Amino acid sequence: LGGIVGDKLQERYSGAYFLVSGVGILIAFPFAVAFLYVPFPAAWVLIFFTVFFLFFNTGPSNTALANASPPEVRATAFALNILIIHALGDAISPPLIGAIADRTNLNMGFLVVSATMLVAGVLWLYGRKFLDRDTRAQAHVPSAVERVAVGIVLARIELGDEEQLLVMGHRHFKRGDRFLAADEQGNDAVREHDDVAQ
């Protein structure tokens, strides 16, 4: 569901994938706190909403990671992401909760660890302003495989003194011995690439 909401909001709001992730975690936090003080079986309802909103970010955050990672390191980016969320999440949480509970009580242990949800929500929301920029940057960068693949240059256009390449759907303009990728509107070139025509 988080992925569907992120896709819909992406059409209207900048950095929508991080927006959905941040808001989801911030909504989960009060449910996580409330279930500590509500008796069972009613606490199960609060646990359900905690988990539901806590994992609402899975789809949007994975989409953002895929969109902002260069193709040649995308698998490594996902692997590193999985390692970090487990190493700093479910692996370290039980001993941390136990250590705090030994000095205070179990509720305090859960509260301290749950506070990281607030930190995560704020970081997601702060990251919104960078997400679209990072995603656009990757959209214009051919991967290493694309740059050396046979047939990457789909069309070579000579317009008077200006030479252009159509590379993987993006126009590149010849400037000296370099080709520069045009932005999405075809305006001034915004990113240099090696001369793929050589």
C-alpha positions, -999 to 999 in steps of 0.1 A, spaced: 0 0 0 28 24 8 42 20 -27 8 27 -43 3 58 -21 39 70 -30 33 65 -67 1 85 -66 16 114 -45 47 115 -67 26 131 -94 18 160 -71 45 163 -44 83 166 -46 100 137 -27 67 119 -22 84 85 -15 102 100 15 71 119 25 51 86 27 79 69 45 83 97 71 46 102 78 41 64 81 67 60 108 55 91 126 20 77 127 33 44 140 51 60 169 20 68 191 6 34 185 39 18 196 38 39 228 1 33 235 3 -5 233 27 -5 263 0 9 285 -31 -9 271 -40 -44 284 -44 -73 261 -64 -82 240 -70 -46 231 -32 -41 228 -32 -64 197 -51 -37 178 -25 -11 187 3 -35 177 -14 -41 143 -14 -4 136 21 0 148 34 -27 124 12 -16 96 24 20 96 60 11 105 63 -10 74 43 14 52 77 28 41 90 -5 25 76 1 -10 84 39 -12 119 36 3 129 7 -20 116 27 -50 136 57 -39 167 36 -34 164 20 -68 157 53 -86 187 71 -70 213 44 -73 235 40 -104 227 8 -122 262 -7 -117 259 -4 -79 222 -9 -74 225 -44 -61 253 -33 -37 231 -4 -25 202 -28 -17 226 -52 0 241 -24 22 206 -11 30 195 -46 42 226 -50 63 222 -16 80 185 -20 87 190 -54 103 223 -45 121 209 -13 136 173 -26 139 162 -61 148 197 -73 157 206 -46 182 171 -38 196 166 -69 219 199 -65 238 194 -27 240 159 -31 254 171 -57 279 200 -35 290 177 -6 296 151 -28 313 177 -42 337 184 -6 349 148 7 348 118 -14 335 107 -31 303 84 -2 293 113 22 294 134 -1 273 106 -1 246 101 36 248 138 44 243 141 21 213 107 34 199 121 69 200 143 60 170 110 60 150 107 97 156 143 102 145 137 81 114 105 100 105 123 134 108 152 121 86 128 108 59 110 142 58 143 161 57 156 139 29 126 149 7 144 180 -7 172 159 -20 153 129 -35 141 144 -67 175 159 -75 193 126 -69 167 107 -89 170 131 -119 208 129 -117 207 92 -122 182 94 -151 208 112 -173 238 90 -165 243 60 -188 256 30 -169 291 16 -176 275 -12 -196 254 12 -216 284 34 -225 304 5 -240 275 -16 -254 274 -21 -291 246 -1 -306 243 24 -277 244 52 -302 210 49 -318 213 79 -340 240 104 -350 227 137 -362 247 164 -379 229 198 -379 252 223 -395 282 227 -373 265 209 -343 268 172 -339 243 153 -317 239 118 -305 207 101 -294 219 78 -266 194 56 -248 167 81 -255 187 112 -244 201 138 -267 239 146 -263 255 176 -278 291 177 -291 313 203 -273 349 199 -283 358 163 -278 331 157 -252 294 150 -254 270 168 -230 236 153 -220 207 177 -224 182 181 -196 146 168 -198 134 198 -217 162 197 -242 177 229 -228 214 237 -222 235 206 -216 238 197 -180 261 168 -176 294 157 -193 300 123 -206 330 108 -224 328 109 -262 308 78 -267 311 81 -305 349 73 -304 
